Amino acid sequence: MVPIKKDNIVFIPVDFNMFIENARNKMNEVRYNQECIISESFIDEIIRCIVDSKNTHIIIDLKNVAYGPAHIFWKFEEYLDRIIFCNVAPMMSSRIRNELSELIDVNNDSALLCIDYLSQIAIKAMPNIEYIRTEHLYQIIKSLIVPKEVYLESSGLYSNCYFDIKRLFLNVDELYYSIFTLAETMSVNIREIDALVSSSKNGAILACILAGLFNIKEVHIIGVGPKYAMNIGDSIECIKAGKKYAFIYDFMCTGTEFKIISSLINSKQGILKYAAGIAKFRPETGYNILGVVDALASTNDLNIQYKIYGK
């Protein structure tokens, strides 16, 4: 169980935690699925978390939870004075109300299931649910920024900060949260994609993980940069005419590698449809190539004074 703690609130994103449970139990078979199926064993984990988190309100976020075993929500009855359910789908809402009977009420204005008067008071002082998720993500990404000058090989420029994605792999829970959120962000645009393409070593790691989650191919094109033509090797032969690709990156600064990858794919009559990564410098989305370039955060979102310059 990986809760997010904020002041006197313990926030439990069920879809993310179910993703972690599946990842740990099926290391080589885990897939991203926007519809989450809650398990009885996971309900027991939430109960243990509630017991351990004394004198706090528990927000159980049921976003994307589509189904669960019958007769499991009665287990919350003893703790209803501290629980708030949110993002509850209509079918799941009916299940919860049926099992908890008159003990539960529905607040239509906030789209939350509110338990008793105390919880309704807590809701008025509670931060926005999506804000809790996003703020936690931004804290993770911001911790990857190192304030030191670095040479950007792909563009021949310098920046005043270094995006050290290797730090992300030091904390398993933070890695899972970032990967899960990136997969969620990509899920709509990835449906027609034949393969993921990466150019950097760190991008290749992300692409390999994401390719496994979406069960599609991954192509890594080595040596992309100002001298890419000398080092490209045979990896470009993996690009096939008519196939649709998504570019996966760790941090996008000037977009030089992105433009080179786009040109290489076009030269093989492939189609670059989409790009996604952890973070980017420029807030604008297209980088003059695509309409959709997703990132979990920009340096503006993180309030970082990121600069690029030549010497």
N, C-alpha and C positions, 0 to 999 in steps of 0.2 A: 504494500500500500504506500503510495507516494502522495500525501496531501500537500496542499499549498497553505501555509500559515500566514495570516495577515491580521495583526492586532489581536482581537479576541475572537477571531473567526478561523475555523479550519475548513478549507474549501477542498472538496473531493471531486475532481473531474473523472467521472466513471468511465467514459470512453477511453481516456488516456490510460487509466489504470488497468482496464481490461486488455488494452493493447500490450502493456508491459507483461501482464500475466501470460498472454498468448506467446509473446516473444521469448519468455523464459522457459515456457513449457515445450515450445516447438521452434527451436532456434533456426532450423533449416527450412521451415515450412510457413513461417508467419507471413500473413498477407494483410495489406491495409484494406479495411472495409468500413465504409462510412456508417453503415448500420451496425450497431454494437449489440451483442447478446449478453446480457448479464447472467452470471452464474450464482448458484446458491452459496458456494464457497466464498465468492467475492462479497456477498452480503455479510457473511460471518466476519470477513476482514474489516468491513466498514464498522460493524458493531464493536470489534476490538479497538478500532481507532477512536470511536466515540467514548468508550470506557476509559481509554488512556488520556483523552483530551478533556480533562475536567474543567468545569466552569467556563466553557466556551460554547458558542453556537456552531453548529455543523451545517454547512451548505453542501447538499448532495446534488451535484449537477448531472442531470440525466440527459444531457445533449446527445443526440444520435442513438440513444438507447431505444431499440425497437421491440425487444422481446426479452422475457425472463421466465423462469419456472413459476408455476402457480404456487400460491400460498407461501411467499417468502417475506412479504413486507410487514407481516404481523410482528416480525422480530424487532421492529423499530418502536413498538408500542410503548415500551418502558421509557424511551428516551425522547418522546414527542415534544417535550417542553424545550428541547434544545435543537431540534432538527428543522431545516427548511429544504424542501425539494424545489429545484428550479429546472427550466427547460424541459418540461415534462410533455411528451407526446400525448395526444388525446387518448389513445388506447391504454397507455401506461397510467395515465391519470385515472381512468376508470378502474383499473386494477388496484391502484393504491387506495382509492376511496372505498372500494368494495371491501378490501381486506381490513381497513382500519375503521370502517363504519363511520359513526358520528364524531369520531375523535379528530377528524380532519376537515378543513374548510378550504375553499378555493378563492384566491384573490385574483380576479380577472384582470384588474388594472395592471398588475405587475407581472402577470403570466407566471406567477409562482404558486406552488401549493404551500399554504401557510398553516402551520400547526399552532393552534391556540393564540391567546392574546400576547404572550411574551414574545413569540416569534414574529408576530406582526409588528411589534415595536422594533424588533431587531432589523426588520426589513427596511424600515424608514431610514435607518442609519447605515445600511449596508451598501458597499460600493457596487457599481455595475458589474454584472457577472463576467461579461466579455473583457472588461477592464482588468479584472483579476488575472484572467488567463494571459492577456497581452502584456501586462506589467511584469509578470513572472518570466515570460519569454524575453522581454527586453532586458531584464536583469542578467539573464544567462548570456545573451549576445554581447551586451556591453562589457561583460567580464573577459571577452575574447580580444578586446581592443587594447593593444600595448602602445603607449605614447612614446614612440621612438621613430627616427627617420629610417625609411626603408626605400630601396631601389626597386622600381617596378619593371621587371625584365620585359614584360609584354609590350610596354609602351615607351620604355627608355626615359621615364620620368621618375620623380621622387614623391613620397608622401610623408606627412608628419606623424602618421600612425601606422601600426602594423596589425593586421587582422590575423590573429594566431588561432586558427581553427583547431589546431592540435590540442589546445587546452580543453576543448569540448569533450575529447575522448578520455579525459581524466576523471570525469564524473558520469557514471552510467545513467543515472536518473535524468540529468540535464541533457545528455545525448539523446536518450529516448524521447524526452519532451520536445526537443528541437526537431528530430526526425519525424515524429508523429505529427507535429504542427505543419511541417513542410509538406508531408504527404497529404494532409487534409487540405492545404492550400492548393496543391497540384491536382487533386482528385477530379475536378471538373474538366480541366484542360488536357488531362493525360489520356482521356478515353480513346482518342483516335491516333495516338502516338505508337509508332512501331518500335522505336528504340530510344534510349537516352544516350546523349553524347557528352563527353567531358574532355577537358584539355589539360587541366592541372592535376597534380597528384592528389591533392585534397579533394578536388572536384570528382576525381575518379572514385574515391572512397565513398563519397556521398551518393554518386550515381549507382555504384554497385549495390549499396544498401537499398536505395529507392527502387532499383530495377527488380530486386527480390520482392519488395513489398507489393509492387504492381504486376509482378510476374511477366515482365517484358525484357527485351535484350538491352545490353549496355555496350557502347563502343567508346573506347578511349583513344583519342588521337594525340600521339606524343609529339613533343618538341614544338608546340605552337608558340610563336613569338616573332620578333623581328626577323629571325633567321629560320623560320619554320620550313622553308622550301628545301633547306639542306638536311633537315633532320626528320622529315615527315615519315619516312619509311613506307611500309606497306599498310599501315592502319587505315589510310583513307580508302583502301579497297573494300573495307567493310561497309562503306556508304553505298547504298543501292538506289538506282533511279526509281522515282515514284514513291519511295518510302518517306514516312513523316517522322521527324526527329524533334526531340526537346533537349536543349542545352542545359546542363546542370553545372553550377559553379558554387564556390564557397563564398567569395567576396568579389563583387564586380565594381571596379573603380572607373577606368576610362572606357571600358567595353571593347578594348582592342582585340583580345582573344575571341570575344563574342563575334566580332565582325569577321575575323579570319575564319572561324568555324563556319559562319554563314556562307562565306565565299567558297570554302572547300565543299560544303554540302551542295551548294548550287552548281559547282563545277562538275559534280557527279550526277546532276539532275535529281538530287534528293530535295526534300522540302523541310526547311527549318520552321516549325510552327509555333514554338513556345520556348521559354526559358524560365528557370526557377533556381533560387539559391538561398543561402542563409541571410546575407546582407548585401547592401549596395551603397555606393556613394551618392549617386545622383537620384533625386526624388522622382524625376520623370521616368516613365515606364518603358518607353520604346527604344531608347538608344538609337533612334533613326532606322531601325531594322524591323522590329516587330511591334505590334500593338500591345502585346502582353509579355512583360518581363516581371515575374513575381519575385519578391524577396520578403523574408519574414520581417525585416526592418531596414530602414535607411539610416545613414548617419544623422540625418535630421531628426528621425524618430528617437534616436538614442541621445540627442542633445550633445553630439560630439563635433567639435570644430575640426573637421577633417579637411586637409588641404593637399593639393597636388601642385608640383612646380618642377621646372627644369633647372639645370646648372650649367 
